[in-house]
Amino acid sequence: MDTRLKNSHKRGITAVLLLLAVCSAIMMSRYRSISIYLDHLPAAEASSFREVLSTISQDMAAGNYLLYNEYARETEPEDVLYDYGQREFDLTRRYLDYELFGASGDVLTNEPGDADASADAGAAEEIDASAGAGNNEADAKAERLTTESEEEADYAFRAEYTFSAGGELAGLQIDGTALSPEEEYELESEFLSAAQQVAWEGYISSIASPENTTIIYGMDDENMELFMQEYAWTEPVTVSVDNTTYYRDTLEILFVLLLAAALLLPLRKKLDISGMKLFEVPFEAAAFGSILIAAFALDGPAGWVVEETIEGRILPGMYEGAGIELLAGVLNFAMWFVIFGAFFWCITSMRAMLRMKGAYWRERTLTMKLVRHFRGRGTEDDEKLVRRAGSILKRIRAFFARQYDALQHIDFREKTNRTILKIVIVNYIILTVVCFLWYYGMLALIIYSVLLFLFLRKYVRDLQEKYKLLLQSTNQLADGHLDAPIEGDIGLFNPIQEELKKIQQGFKKAVDEEVKNERMKTELVTNVSHDLRTPLTAIITYTDLLKQETDDKKRKEYIEVLEKKSQRLKVLIEDLFEISKAASKNIVMHFMKVDIVDLIKQVGLENDGKIKEANLDFRWKLPEHKLVMWLDSQKTYRIFENLIVNITKYAMPHTRVYIEMTEGESDVHISMKNVSASELDFDAEEITDRFVRGDSSRNTEGSGLGLAIAKSFVELQHGTLKISTEADLFRADISLPKLPVPPEEEQQEERQKEQQSQQEK
């Protein structure tokens, strides 16, 4: 049984393939007929006399008022030209004979409209013979224009306008030897509409309105030829391949043939292939596919492919060799084979409704499957289909969600050319697909526009929501809430959010620094008051004692105390001036070449007494060679002195102090380490501030400005001073850059050396 079924399928498939090949060959056989038809089309279609006349209806309607004004003289010609400009009627009238007739039929064209009371009655007798001859010609033209007999009338076109006593158009008649009755009727309708439009607009009609007047225009055969040469136009005849009967009729017949084959072949069991699983597709897909295929072939790109093939443009160099022509033929045959095969597949898929009847609509339609699913009556196949559709929709939705999220998170700090290019390419692909749909593309374009509107509306709304979050964060900063967290995903504005966080941290740091400065100012006032008051109080006290003391020995002791306290006060005031000038950058630096190794040794020797009194063991690790740098020797000496003196005050007795100097490529590093006598419970970053001491009890003698002055002098020389602690270990690290010696200093030094060498000689 299965073997017979397979054999019948083979026969049926062979028959269908043969039918599709025959249909494709028939379609390609019509190419030559289509080509011959297109080659013999007229190049252009000339416009008719009636079509050209319709273009001057507005000109002649305005001409009625211009001609009547020339007779009535209500407005001077130069004023008409000034107010209304050059009229198209002035060009058209060259090809026309025309006359104005009064209510009684008399000619008005050669008579003045306003009788001059002062005119000489004898002036008429002085009219010469030439004027009389002109009047005779005018009378002949008037008689010719008013001739109503078809045998005697010789105008190819004649128009007669009749105006009532109120200046309204009372009648319009169009006739002529070059016009048929149908054309005369059509032109009368068009000329009447143009005359009414000119009258309603009140533009040119404001100069004069013809009253009790008939105006007749005529164009003879000679002027008609000249007029057509001037105003006639040609329209190219454009006929596409898919509009020719050779293409369209053949294609429609072949589609009908395939439709009949799809319906009739299954009647013979040996050729029946409709039961194959290939044709078990939903009705909606088959119906939509058949419509789409027919549109693609009849009004779509298939006709364009045929035309390009006929014209030799489908492949580069198509008619340069038989191989190219053969390849083009194969491509066309394949196109038609696919089109006809797809159409046959769609029709065969829908043919099952004849066999299955009512069951077809229940089992082969997506609509019924979805209805059963939502009603909770879906079969296993229905649920499987819904799951598959849901999975596909989820993937599509996830894909678009990723793309949408990428658009929401564009970082404008980086190049966005790639993102913009992606958007342009996607839009180009969509519009290309829409263009291929031809007439159905309008519907697709409407759908695309609606979807684009919905997308942009959602995109803008999301941006607005994220922008509101951004404004909320900025408002918190503006209100001074520096501790409020700036969180949340705000898409495009994420970089701005990061910058806001930096601003928040900066503001907070600035506020903390300001609070710290205020606290330091308070401590400064307290410490300065204490440190100045202590020696000052002693000076006042011993001064009073000195006044009352008569013993010379005690007076001498008091004087020594006064001297010591005054020196203490002097040092304190000098330190205050130094730190004040350093903080305000109002200090003069005297840079020179300094051997920093020799300088630190000198500081150690001069403070050797204090070192011994403190019972400290200094371990020096200095370079063996000279290390000359461009520094202020006095300020550098003060840096080393303040640090060493600070060590002698606060280091634990009978401990070792390590002073080490190392040379780098661009700087020199000096490290001083000692063990503190008391617990190091201060802030290492604040110890270099003014009046901050490691000894909070202030039992040691000092101004509390030593480290602050040292730090200021280091920074004035573009270096750094860093204090760090670890348990009881106190460490000061100084880094001084190797500043370049100015050229003028080198030149001056060379001159000094030359002078010195000359003196030695």
SVG drawing of the C-alpha trace seen along z (x, -y; Angstrom):
<svg xmlns="http://www.w3.org/2000/svg" viewBox="-31 -122 129 124">
<polyline fill="none" stroke="black" stroke-width="0.4" points="0.0,0.0 2.8,-2.4 4.7,-1.5 1.7,-2.3 1.3,-5.6 4.9,-6.5 4.6,-5.6 1.5,-7.7 3.2,-10.6 6.2,-10.2 3.9,-10.3 2.0,-13.3 5.2,-15.2 6.5,-14.5 3.3,-15.7 3.3,-18.9 7.0,-19.6 6.4,-19.1 3.3,-21.4 5.4,-24.1 8.2,-23.8 5.7,-24.1 4.1,-27.2 7.5,-28.8 8.5,-28.1 5.2,-29.5 5.8,-32.7 9.3,-33.1 8.1,-32.5 6.1,-35.7 9.2,-37.8 9.8,-38.4 6.2,-39.5 6.4,-41.9 9.7,-43.3 8.3,-43.8 5.2,-45.5 7.3,-47.9 9.6,-48.7 6.6,-49.7 5.0,-52.1 4.8,-55.7 7.5,-57.8 5.1,-60.6 1.4,-61.6 0.8,-65.2 -1.8,-67.3 -5.0,-68.0 -6.4,-71.5 -9.2,-71.1 -6.7,-70.3 -4.6,-73.4 -7.7,-75.6 -8.6,-74.6 -5.4,-76.2 -6.4,-79.7 -9.9,-79.8 -8.6,-81.9 -6.7,-84.2 -9.8,-84.9 -12.0,-85.4 -9.6,-88.2 -9.4,-89.5 -13.1,-90.4 -12.5,-93.0 -9.2,-94.3 -10.9,-94.7 -13.9,-96.5 -11.7,-98.8 -9.9,-99.8 -13.3,-100.9 -14.7,-102.4 -11.4,-103.9 -12.3,-103.7 -8.6,-103.0 -5.7,-104.3 -3.6,-101.5 -0.5,-102.5 -2.4,-102.2 -3.7,-98.7 -0.2,-97.6 1.1,-99.1 -1.6,-97.5 -2.1,-94.2 1.2,-93.6 1.6,-92.0 -1.4,-89.6 -1.2,-86.3 -4.1,-87.5 -1.7,-90.0 0.1,-87.1 -2.9,-85.0 -4.7,-87.9 -2.1,-87.9 -3.7,-84.7 -7.3,-85.9 -9.7,-88.2 -12.1,-89.9 -14.7,-92.6 -17.0,-94.3 -20.7,-94.7 -23.3,-96.8 -26.8,-95.8 -28.1,-96.9 -25.3,-95.0 -23.1,-98.0 -19.4,-97.6 -17.8,-99.3 -14.1,-98.6 -13.4,-101.7 -15.7,-104.2 -14.6,-106.2 -16.3,-105.2 -16.6,-108.6 -18.1,-111.3 -16.0,-114.4 -18.3,-117.4 -15.6,-119.7 -14.8,-117.6 -14.9,-119.5 -17.9,-118.4 -16.0,-118.9 -13.3,-116.6 -15.1,-113.6 -14.9,-115.3 -11.1,-115.4 -10.8,-111.6 -8.7,-110.6 -9.3,-107.8 -7.0,-105.4 -9.2,-105.6 -12.2,-104.9 -10.5,-101.9 -9.7,-100.7 -13.3,-101.0 -14.3,-98.9 -11.9,-96.2 -13.2,-96.3 -16.8,-96.0 -15.8,-93.0 -14.1,-91.3 -17.2,-92.0 -19.5,-90.6 -17.2,-87.5 -17.2,-87.0 -21.0,-87.3 -21.7,-84.9 -23.7,-82.0 -23.9,-79.9 -21.6,-76.8 -21.0,-77.1 -19.8,-80.7 -18.0,-80.5 -14.3,-79.8 -13.0,-80.1 -11.4,-77.0 -12.4,-78.3 -14.9,-81.0 -16.1,-82.1 -19.0,-84.5 -19.4,-86.1 -22.6,-88.0 -22.9,-90.3 -26.1,-91.7 -26.8,-95.3 -25.6,-94.5 -22.2,-93.3 -23.0,-89.6 -22.2,-86.9 -25.5,-86.1 -24.3,-83.6 -21.4,-81.7 -21.1,-79.9 -18.1,-77.9 -17.9,-76.6 -15.4,-76.1 -14.6,-74.1 -11.8,-72.3 -14.0,-71.2 -16.6,-68.4 -19.9,-69.0 -18.7,-67.1 -15.5,-69.2 -17.6,-72.4 -19.8,-71.3 -16.8,-70.4 -15.0,-73.7 -18.2,-75.8 -18.3,-74.2 -14.6,-74.9 -14.7,-78.5 -17.9,-79.3 -16.2,-78.0 -13.1,-80.2 -15.3,-83.3 -17.2,-82.8 -14.0,-82.3 -12.5,-85.6 -15.7,-87.4 -15.9,-86.0 -12.3,-86.8 -13.0,-90.5 -9.3,-91.0 -9.1,-92.1 -12.9,-92.7 -12.4,-95.7 -11.2,-97.9 -14.4,-97.6 -17.4,-95.3 -18.8,-94.8 -22.4,-95.9 -24.9,-95.2 -21.9,-94.0 -21.1,-91.0 -17.5,-90.0 -16.6,-87.6 -13.2,-85.9 -12.2,-83.9 -9.1,-82.0 -8.7,-81.0 -6.8,-78.0 -3.6,-79.9 -3.5,-81.3 -4.5,-77.9 -1.3,-76.3 0.8,-79.1 -0.9,-78.8 -0.5,-75.0 3.2,-75.4 3.6,-77.8 1.5,-76.2 1.1,-72.6 3.0,-70.0 3.8,-66.3 3.4,-63.6 5.7,-60.5 3.9,-57.2 5.0,-55.1 3.8,-51.5 5.4,-49.1 5.7,-45.4 3.1,-44.3 0.5,-46.6 0.8,-44.8 -1.7,-42.2 1.1,-39.9 2.3,-39.8 -0.8,-40.2 -3.2,-38.0 -0.7,-35.2 0.0,-35.3 -3.6,-35.3 -4.3,-32.4 -1.5,-30.4 -2.7,-31.2 -6.1,-29.9 -4.5,-26.8 -2.6,-26.2 -5.7,-26.7 -7.6,-24.2 -4.7,-21.7 -4.6,-22.1 -8.3,-21.3 -8.5,-18.6 -5.3,-16.6 -6.3,-15.0 -9.4,-13.5 -7.0,-10.9 -5.6,-8.9 -2.4,-8.2 -1.7,-12.0 -3.1,-13.0 -0.4,-14.6 -2.8,-16.8 -2.5,-14.4 1.2,-15.1 2.3,-16.7 3.8,-19.5 0.3,-20.9 -1.0,-20.7 -0.6,-24.5 -3.2,-26.8 -5.8,-28.4 -4.7,-31.9 -1.1,-31.3 -2.2,-29.7 -4.7,-32.5 -2.3,-35.3 0.5,-33.6 -1.6,-33.2 -2.7,-36.8 0.9,-37.9 2.3,-35.8 -0.3,-37.0 0.4,-40.6 4.2,-39.9 3.7,-38.6 1.0,-40.8 1.9,-44.2 5.2,-43.6 8.9,-43.0 8.4,-40.1 7.4,-42.5 10.4,-44.6 12.7,-41.5 11.1,-40.7 11.6,-44.3 15.2,-44.4 15.8,-41.1 14.3,-42.3 16.3,-45.5 19.5,-43.6 20.0,-45.2 19.3,-42.3 23.0,-41.2 26.2,-43.3 27.2,-42.8 24.1,-40.7 24.3,-40.7 28.1,-40.4 28.0,-36.6 25.8,-33.6 26.8,-32.5 25.4,-35.7 22.2,-35.3 21.9,-31.7 22.4,-32.7 19.7,-35.4 17.4,-32.8 18.0,-30.4 17.4,-33.1 14.0,-34.0 13.0,-30.4 13.8,-29.8 11.8,-32.9 8.7,-31.8 9.1,-28.2 9.2,-29.4 6.2,-31.8 4.0,-29.1 5.1,-26.5 4.3,-28.6 0.9,-29.5 0.2,-25.8 1.2,-24.9 -1.1,-27.6 -4.1,-26.5 -3.5,-22.8 -3.2,-23.5 -6.6,-25.2 -8.2,-22.4 -8.4,-20.3 -11.5,-22.2 -13.4,-20.2 -12.3,-16.9 -12.5,-17.8 -15.4,-20.2 -16.3,-21.4 -13.4,-19.7 -11.1,-21.8 -12.1,-25.1 -11.8,-23.5 -8.4,-21.9 -6.6,-24.0 -7.3,-27.5 -5.2,-29.4 -8.2,-31.5 -10.2,-28.5 -7.1,-27.1 -6.7,-30.4 -10.4,-30.6 -10.3,-27.1 -7.2,-28.0 -8.6,-31.1 -11.8,-29.3 -9.8,-26.6 -10.9,-23.9 -7.7,-23.6 -6.4,-20.2 -2.8,-19.1 -2.0,-20.2 -3.7,-23.6 -1.6,-24.1 1.6,-23.0 0.9,-25.6 0.2,-28.3 3.4,-27.4 5.4,-27.6 3.8,-30.9 4.4,-32.2 8.0,-31.2 8.5,-32.9 6.8,-36.0 8.9,-36.0 12.1,-35.8 10.9,-38.6 9.9,-40.7 13.2,-40.0 15.1,-41.0 13.2,-44.2 13.5,-44.8 17.3,-44.5 17.4,-46.9 15.1,-49.3 17.2,-49.1 20.3,-49.8 18.6,-53.0 17.7,-53.9 21.3,-53.6 23.2,-55.3 26.3,-56.9 26.8,-60.2 30.3,-60.5 31.3,-57.9 30.9,-57.7 27.4,-56.8 28.0,-56.3 27.5,-52.6 24.1,-52.9 22.9,-55.5 24.0,-53.3 22.1,-50.4 18.9,-52.5 19.3,-53.7 19.9,-50.2 16.9,-48.8 14.7,-51.6 16.1,-51.1 15.3,-47.4 11.7,-48.1 11.1,-50.7 12.6,-48.4 10.2,-45.7 7.3,-48.2 8.4,-49.4 8.4,-45.8 4.7,-45.5 3.9,-48.1 0.2,-49.1 -0.2,-47.2 2.8,-49.2 0.5,-52.1 -1.3,-49.9 2.0,-48.6 3.4,-52.2 0.3,-53.2 0.9,-50.2 4.6,-51.0 3.8,-54.7 1.4,-53.7 3.9,-51.3 6.7,-53.9 4.4,-56.5 3.6,-54.1 7.3,-53.2 8.4,-56.9 5.6,-57.8 6.7,-55.0 10.4,-56.0 9.7,-59.7 7.5,-58.8 10.3,-56.6 12.7,-59.4 10.4,-61.8 10.1,-59.5 13.9,-59.1 14.3,-62.9 11.9,-63.4 14.1,-61.1 17.1,-63.2 15.4,-66.4 14.4,-64.9 18.1,-64.2 19.2,-67.7 16.4,-69.2 17.7,-67.2 21.2,-68.6 19.8,-72.1 17.9,-71.7 21.2,-70.7 20.4,-67.1 23.9,-65.9 23.4,-62.5 20.3,-61.6 21.2,-58.6 21.1,-59.1 20.0,-55.7 18.0,-54.2 18.5,-53.4 17.8,-56.6 18.9,-55.3 20.5,-58.0 21.0,-60.1 23.1,-57.6 26.4,-59.4 24.8,-62.6 23.8,-60.6 27.4,-59.6 28.5,-63.2 25.8,-64.2 27.2,-61.7 30.6,-63.2 29.1,-66.7 27.4,-65.4 30.6,-64.0 32.4,-67.2 29.8,-69.3 29.9,-67.1 33.7,-67.2 33.6,-71.0 31.0,-71.2 33.0,-68.9 36.1,-70.9 34.3,-74.1 33.1,-72.7 36.6,-71.5 37.9,-75.0 35.4,-76.6 36.4,-74.2 40.0,-74.9 39.3,-78.7 37.7,-78.2 40.7,-76.1 43.0,-78.7 41.6,-81.5 41.7,-79.4 45.3,-78.1 46.6,-81.5 45.0,-83.1 46.6,-80.4 50.0,-80.5 50.3,-84.2 48.8,-84.7 51.2,-82.3 54.5,-84.2 52.7,-87.5 51.4,-86.8 54.8,-85.7 56.3,-88.9 53.8,-91.1 54.2,-89.1 58.0,-89.3 57.9,-92.9 55.9,-93.7 58.2,-91.6 61.2,-93.4 59.8,-96.8 59.5,-95.8 62.6,-93.6 65.7,-95.3 67.9,-92.2 70.3,-92.4 70.6,-88.6 66.9,-88.1 66.5,-91.0 69.0,-89.3 67.0,-86.1 63.8,-88.0 65.5,-89.6 66.6,-86.2 63.1,-84.9 61.8,-88.0 64.3,-87.6 63.4,-83.9 59.6,-84.6 60.0,-87.5 62.1,-85.3 59.3,-82.7 56.8,-85.4 58.9,-86.6 59.3,-83.1 55.5,-82.6 54.7,-85.9 57.3,-85.1 55.8,-81.7 52.4,-83.3 53.7,-85.7 55.4,-82.9 52.4,-80.6 50.1,-83.6 52.3,-84.6 52.7,-81.0 48.9,-80.4 48.2,-83.6 51.0,-82.8 52.4,-86.2 55.9,-85.0 59.1,-85.6 61.1,-82.6 64.8,-82.8 65.8,-79.9 69.4,-78.9 71.6,-75.8 71.6,-73.9 73.4,-70.8 70.5,-69.2 72.7,-66.5 75.0,-69.0 72.0,-71.1 70.4,-68.3 73.7,-67.4 74.1,-71.1 70.6,-71.0 71.5,-67.9 74.8,-69.4 73.2,-72.6 70.5,-70.7 72.9,-68.1 72.4,-69.5 68.7,-69.1 69.2,-65.5 71.5,-64.6 69.2,-66.2 66.3,-64.0 68.5,-60.9 67.9,-59.9 70.0,-57.8 69.9,-59.4 70.7,-56.9 71.5,-58.8 71.3,-57.2 72.3,-59.9 73.9,-59.8 77.7,-59.9 77.9,-62.4 76.6,-65.9 73.0,-66.3 72.5,-69.8 69.0,-71.0 67.2,-74.3 65.7,-75.2 65.2,-78.1 68.0,-77.2 66.4,-79.1 63.0,-77.6 64.4,-74.1 66.6,-74.5 63.4,-75.5 61.6,-72.4 64.3,-70.1 64.8,-72.0 61.1,-71.9 60.8,-68.2 64.0,-67.4 63.0,-69.7 59.5,-68.0 61.2,-64.6 63.3,-65.8 60.1,-67.0 57.8,-64.0 60.1,-61.0 60.5,-58.4 63.9,-58.8 66.6,-56.1 65.1,-55.1 66.5,-55.3 65.5,-57.8 65.9,-57.0 66.5,-59.7 66.9,-58.4 67.4,-60.3 67.0,-58.6 67.4,-60.1 64.9,-59.4 64.8,-60.3 62.7,-63.4 62.7,-64.0 64.4,-63.4 62.7,-61.6 63.5,-62.2 62.0,-59.9 62.1,-60.6 60.8,-57.9 60.7,-57.8 58.9,-56.1 56.5,-58.4 56.7,-58.9 52.9,-59.2 50.0,-57.4 49.4,-58.6 45.6,-59.2 45.4,-62.2 44.4,-62.5 47.5,-62.2 45.8,-64.4 45.1,-67.2 48.5,-67.1 50.0,-69.5 47.2,-72.0 47.8,-75.2 48.0,-74.9 47.4,-71.1 49.7,-69.2 50.2,-65.6 50.4,-66.5 46.8,-67.5 47.7,-68.4 50.1,-71.1 52.7,-70.3 55.5,-70.7 56.8,-74.1 56.0,-75.1 53.8,-77.1 52.0,-74.2 52.9,-75.6 56.1,-73.7 54.6,-71.0 52.2,-73.4 55.1,-75.7 57.1,-72.8 54.2,-71.6 53.7,-75.1 57.4,-75.6 57.4,-72.1 54.4,-72.9 55.8,-76.4 58.7,-74.4 56.2,-72.1 56.8,-69.2 54.7,-67.2 54.8,-66.4 52.9,-63.4 52.5,-62.4 51.6,-58.8 51.4,-56.7 51.4,-53.0 50.9,-52.1 53.6,-54.3 55.6,-54.8 55.6,-58.4 56.7,-58.9 57.2,-62.1 57.8,-61.7 59.1,-64.6 59.2,-64.6 61.0,-67.5 61.1,-67.7 64.2,-68.3 63.4,-71.8 65.3,-72.8 67.8,-75.6 66.8,-78.8 69.1,-79.5 70.0,-83.0 71.2,-81.5 73.4,-79.0 74.8,-81.8 75.5,-83.9 77.2,-81.0 79.4,-80.4 80.4,-84.1 81.3,-83.9 83.4,-80.8 85.2,-82.6 85.9,-85.7 87.1,-83.5 89.4,-81.5 90.8,-84.8 91.5,-86.1 93.3,-82.9 95.4,-83.3"/>
</svg>
